[in-house]
Amino acid sequence: MRDCRVLRVFTRGEVGGNHLGVVTEVAGLEKAAMQEIAAGLGFSETVFIDCTGPVPAARIFTPVAEIPFAGHPLVGAGWVLGTMGPWRRVACGIGEVPFRAEGDGAWIEVVASREVEEASPGAATGAALPAAARAWMVRLPLRYLLLEVPTAAAVEAARPDMGRLAAEAWEGTLLFARAAGAVKARFFAPAVGVPEDPATGSAAVALAAALGFSGEREGSLVIEQGDEVGAPSRISLWWSGGMATVGGTVRADEGRVLAR
């Protein structure tokens, strides 16, 4: 038996956010057991944190796969670690990630990917997503297709073919519209067991990388996501000098006791 903390990361005030399971008692847990726990919880991701070393090490699981990097698990892990000790970094599949936790908020800072290229605006029309005004492919190291469409209404109206998306050559798709400093976004990743994610920090990093690639060397955005899945969420994003900072508010929900 071990405890699992349940958080909502990137909330919009007191509501919404992306649910996250956080397990810090990992002794005796092998990969298969972690995957079983993540599948049982059913959240977009569950993070397992080994705090025995000088830098806590995080392993991140969707309901069907372990992945090297994801934003909301690392923001949630940073918030939990901020209540436990003096740590300021957490290790994951892309290396050590600095974090900051203050009150009800947490932030991570990562290198914005340099593996960015322009993509076909119609790359996902076969999966029933609209043609884009601009499109990019970003590797984080998972591959994300980013599609910028003209209006928030076009984002809201999208009804993607999840089967077709799962079979594409990339793992995640960010559909977004931008108006000044505000972004309306949706993120789909059925290939890794997350049909639609309520709030996606890694996609925010990918967006910073794409905009930097396109000439916006620095900037800030507020990303609204999750309304279509009943989890209104808000992500704050800043980027400059090839680095991206992603953060938001965190709320703690009920804890759970795991059978394993």
C-alpha positions in Angstrom: 0.0 0.0 0.0 1.3 3.5 -0.8 -0.1 7.0 -1.1 -0.9 8.9 -4.3 -1.5 12.6 -4.2 -4.0 13.9 -6.7 -3.5 17.4 -8.1 -5.2 19.6 -10.6 -2.4 21.5 -12.5 -3.0 24.7 -14.6 -6.3 25.5 -12.9 -8.4 28.5 -13.9 -8.8 30.0 -10.5 -10.4 27.3 -8.3 -11.9 25.3 -11.2 -10.6 22.9 -13.8 -7.0 22.0 -14.4 -5.4 18.8 -15.6 -5.6 16.0 -13.0 -2.3 14.4 -12.1 -1.3 11.5 -9.9 1.9 12.0 -7.9 3.6 9.0 -6.2 6.6 9.7 -4.1 6.9 6.3 -2.4 8.5 4.4 -5.3 10.6 1.7 -3.6 9.9 -1.7 -5.1 7.9 -0.3 -8.1 9.1 -1.5 -11.5 8.0 0.0 -14.8 5.2 -2.5 -15.3 3.7 -1.6 -11.9 4.0 2.1 -12.6 2.2 1.6 -15.9 -0.5 -0.4 -14.2 -1.1 2.4 -11.6 -1.2 5.1 -14.3 -3.7 3.1 -16.3 -5.8 2.5 -13.2 -5.9 6.2 -12.3 -6.7 7.1 -15.9 -5.3 10.6 -15.8 -3.5 12.1 -18.8 -0.3 11.4 -16.8 0.9 10.1 -13.5 4.4 11.0 -12.2 6.5 8.8 -10.0 9.2 10.7 -8.1 12.3 9.0 -6.6 13.6 11.4 -3.9 16.5 9.3 -2.7 19.2 11.0 -4.8 20.5 14.6 -4.7 18.2 15.5 -7.5 14.7 13.9 -7.5 14.1 11.7 -10.5 10.6 11.7 -12.2 9.2 9.0 -14.4 6.1 10.0 -16.4 3.4 7.7 -17.6 0.2 8.2 -19.6 -2.4 5.4 -19.3 -0.6 3.4 -22.0 3.1 4.5 -22.2 6.1 6.0 -20.4 7.1 9.3 -22.0 10.3 11.3 -21.5 8.9 14.8 -20.9 5.6 16.4 -20.2 4.8 19.8 -18.7 1.9 19.3 -16.3 3.5 16.4 -14.5 6.7 18.3 -14.0 4.9 21.4 -12.8 2.9 19.3 -10.4 6.1 17.4 -9.3 7.7 20.8 -8.7 4.8 22.0 -6.5 4.9 18.8 -4.4 8.7 18.8 -4.1 8.5 22.5 -3.0 6.4 21.3 0.0 8.9 18.5 0.9 12.4 19.9 0.8 15.0 22.3 -0.6 15.1 20.9 -4.1 15.1 23.2 -7.1 15.5 20.7 -9.9 13.9 17.5 -11.0 15.3 15.0 -13.5 13.3 13.4 -16.3 13.9 11.9 -19.7 15.3 15.1 -21.1 17.7 15.9 -18.2 17.4 18.1 -15.2 14.6 20.7 -15.2 14.7 23.7 -12.9 11.4 24.5 -11.1 10.1 27.1 -8.8 7.1 26.7 -6.4 5.5 29.5 -4.5 2.2 29.3 -2.7 -0.4 27.8 -5.1 1.8 28.1 -8.2 4.7 26.3 -9.8 6.8 26.9 -12.9 9.4 24.9 -14.9 12.1 26.2 -17.3 13.3 24.1 -20.2 15.2 24.6 -23.4 12.8 25.4 -26.2 13.4 22.8 -28.8 15.7 23.6 -31.7 14.2 20.8 -33.7 11.5 22.8 -35.5 10.5 22.8 -39.1 7.6 24.2 -41.1 4.9 21.6 -41.8 2.2 21.4 -44.4 -0.9 23.5 -43.4 -3.1 20.6 -44.5 -1.1 17.9 -42.7 -4.0 16.8 -40.5 -7.0 17.3 -42.8 -7.2 13.6 -43.3 -7.9 13.4 -39.5 -10.7 15.9 -39.9 -8.8 18.9 -38.5 -8.9 22.2 -40.4 -6.2 23.4 -42.7 -3.9 25.9 -40.9 -2.7 29.3 -41.7 0.7 28.2 -40.4 2.0 24.8 -39.2 5.2 23.4 -37.6 6.6 20.1 -36.5 8.4 20.3 -33.2 10.4 17.4 -31.5 10.4 17.5 -27.7 11.5 14.6 -28.1 8.0 13.4 -28.9 6.9 14.9 -32.2 4.1 17.5 -32.1 2.3 19.0 -35.1 1.2 22.6 -34.4 -1.6 24.1 -36.4 -2.5 27.8 -36.2 -6.0 28.6 -37.3 -7.6 32.0 -37.7 -10.2 32.0 -34.9 -11.0 30.5 -31.6 -14.3 29.3 -33.0 -12.4 27.1 -35.5 -10.5 25.5 -32.5 -13.7 24.9 -30.6 -15.5 23.4 -33.6 -12.9 20.8 -34.3 -14.0 17.2 -34.2 -10.8 15.2 -35.0 -10.8 11.6 -36.2 -8.9 10.1 -33.2 -8.2 6.8 -35.1 -6.6 8.7 -37.9 -4.6 10.9 -35.6 -3.3 7.9 -33.6 -1.9 6.5 -36.9 -0.1 9.6 -38.0 3.7 10.0 -37.9 3.6 12.3 -34.9 2.5 11.8 -31.4 0.6 15.0 -30.5 -1.4 17.7 -32.3 -1.8 21.2 -31.0 -4.6 23.2 -32.6 -4.6 26.8 -31.6 -5.7 30.4 -32.5 -4.0 33.5 -31.2 -5.3 37.0 -30.5 -2.6 39.3 -29.1 -1.3 37.7 -25.9 -4.1 35.1 -25.6 -4.2 31.7 -27.1 -7.2 29.3 -27.4 -5.8 25.8 -27.7 -6.7 22.1 -27.8 -4.3 19.2 -27.8 -4.8 15.7 -29.0 -2.5 12.7 -28.4 -4.4 9.4 -28.9 -1.2 7.7 -30.0 -0.1 7.8 -26.3 -3.5 7.2 -24.8 -4.7 10.8 -24.4 -7.4 11.6 -26.9 -7.8 15.2 -25.7 -5.7 16.7 -22.9 -7.1 19.4 -20.6 -3.8 21.4 -20.4 -0.5 20.6 -22.0 2.7 22.3 -20.8 4.9 20.5 -23.3 2.7 21.8 -26.1 3.2 25.3 -24.7 7.0 24.7 -24.9 6.6 23.5 -28.5 4.6 26.7 -29.3 7.4 28.9 -27.9 9.9 26.9 -30.0 7.8 27.4 -33.1 7.3 31.1 -32.6 11.0 31.5 -31.9 11.8 29.6 -35.1 9.5 32.0 -36.9 11.2 35.2 -35.6 9.6 35.9 -32.3 12.7 35.6 -30.1 10.9 36.5 -26.9 7.3 36.9 -25.7 4.6 35.8 -23.4 1.2 34.2 -23.8 -1.7 33.0 -21.7 -3.1 29.7 -23.1 -6.7 28.7 -22.4 -7.4 25.0 -22.9 -9.7 22.2 -21.6 -13.2 23.7 -21.9 -14.2 21.1 -24.4 -13.5 18.3 -21.9 -15.0 20.0 -18.9 -11.7 21.0 -17.4 -11.1 24.7 -18.0 -7.4 25.3 -17.7 -4.9 28.2 -18.0 -1.2 28.0 -18.8 1.3 30.9 -18.5 4.1 30.8 -21.0 7.2 33.0 -21.4 10.2 32.5 -23.7 13.4 34.3 -24.3 17.0 33.4 -25.2 16.0 29.9 -26.3 14.4 29.1 -23.0 10.7 28.6 -22.2 9.1 29.0 -18.8 5.7 27.3 -18.3 3.6 27.5 -15.1 0.3 28.0 -13.5 -1.8 27.3 -10.4 -2.1 24.0 -8.7 -4.9 22.6 -6.5 -4.7 19.5 -4.3 -7.6 17.1 -4.5 -8.2 14.0 -2.5 -5.4 11.6 -1.9 -5.7 7.9 -2.9 -4.2 4.8 -1.4 -2.8 2.5 -4.0 -3.0 -1.3 -3.6 0.5 -1.9 -4.9 
